[in-house]
Amino acid sequence: MTGHHWGYGEDNGPSAWYKVYPIAEGNRQSPIDIVPADAVFDARLSPISLSYNNCTSVSISNNGHSVVVEFIDTDERSVIRGGPLENMYRLKQFHFHWGGKGCRGSEHTVGGKTYASELHLVHWNAIKYKSFGEAAAAPDGLAVLGIFLEIGDEHRALHQITDALYMVKFKGSVTDFKGFNPKCLLPNSLEYWTYPGSLTTPPLYESVTWILLKEPIYVSEKQMSVYENEWLWREMDVGSTPAESKSLVLM
C-alpha cells in the first residue's frame, strides 16, 4: 500500500494504514464516538461564526474517495471563526463521506449512532501559515466543520450538487462549479461539540480542530442513492472504527 493506493478494502483499509502512516496509532486520531453525557461544557467558548456570504466555489471533482467542492482561499470571503479557534480560518473545500447500502456512512458516531453521511467543510489557518499544505501538517492548522446527514425530507439545496455529479462520474474528473454558497448546507442550530483530532484519511495528520454540529441536516433516500449507487466511481467508504470519546467539549 502506498500513499496513492490507500482505500477502504481489506488490504488497504483503515486497519492497514498504520503500516505506511505510523501516526495512525497516535493519541489524537479521528474519528471518535461522541458520547454526549461525557461532554464537558466550557463557558469560555463562544459560538462559532461562519461568513459564507460570498459564493466563492470554483470546481467540483471526484478524487476516487469522495466528491470535493473547492473554493477560492486567497482571501477572507469564506471563513470560520470563534468557538475553540484562536484565529480566522479560510474555507478550502468540502467533501462527503458515505457508505454503500447496509454500511455505515458517517465517520463520527454519536453514542454509537451512525448517520447516512457526514459533510466536512475544511478550513485552514491562513493567519499563521502560508499555504494549505503547510497548515495541514501543523497542530493548529485546520478546522473542520462536520455536519451529519440524516434520512428524512428532501434537501433542496443539495440538488445543486447531486445534479452535477454526472460531470464527475469517474475518478480524477473535475469541472467548473461556480456560484455555490455552502451556507445552504448548514442546519438551523450551530451548537457544537469540539475536540482536537486528525484527518480521517491518509496522511492522517493530527492537525484538525473538529467542530461537529449537533443538529443534522436531512436528505431524502433518493438523494443519498445518487451517492451510493448511480454516479461516482469510488471504493466503498466504510471508514475507520471511531475511537472512544476523548477531550470532548460541549458548546
RATAVEN-V374362 format. One record per backbone hydrogen bond with DSSP energy under -1.0 kcal/mol. NH is the residue of the N-H (numbers start at 1). CO is the residue of the C=O. Records with the same first field share a line. If there is no record, write none. Layout:
NH=CO  CO
This chain:
5=2
7=12
13=9
16=13
19=16
20=17
21=17
24=21
25=22
26=23
33=243
34=109
38=35
39=36
40=248
42=250
45=42
49=81
51=79
56=54
58=70
60=175
61=68
62=173
63=66
68=61
69=94
70=59
71=92
72=56
79=51
80=89
81=49
85=82
89=80
90=124
91=78
92=122
93=122
94=69
95=120
97=118
103=100
106=115
109=32
110=113
111=34
113=110
116=149
117=149
118=97
119=147
120=95
121=145
122=93
123=143
124=90
125=141
126=124
129=125
135=131
136=132
138=135
141=138
142=207
143=123
144=209
145=121
146=211
147=119
149=117
150=217
152=219
159=156
160=157
161=158
162=158
163=159
164=161
167=164
168=165
172=62
173=170
175=60
177=58
184=181
185=182
186=183
193=212
194=249
195=210
197=208
199=205
204=201
207=205
208=197
209=142
210=195
211=144
212=193
213=146
214=191
217=148
219=150
224=220
225=221
228=224
229=225
230=225
231=226
233=169
235=64
238=236
243=31
249=194
250=40
251=192
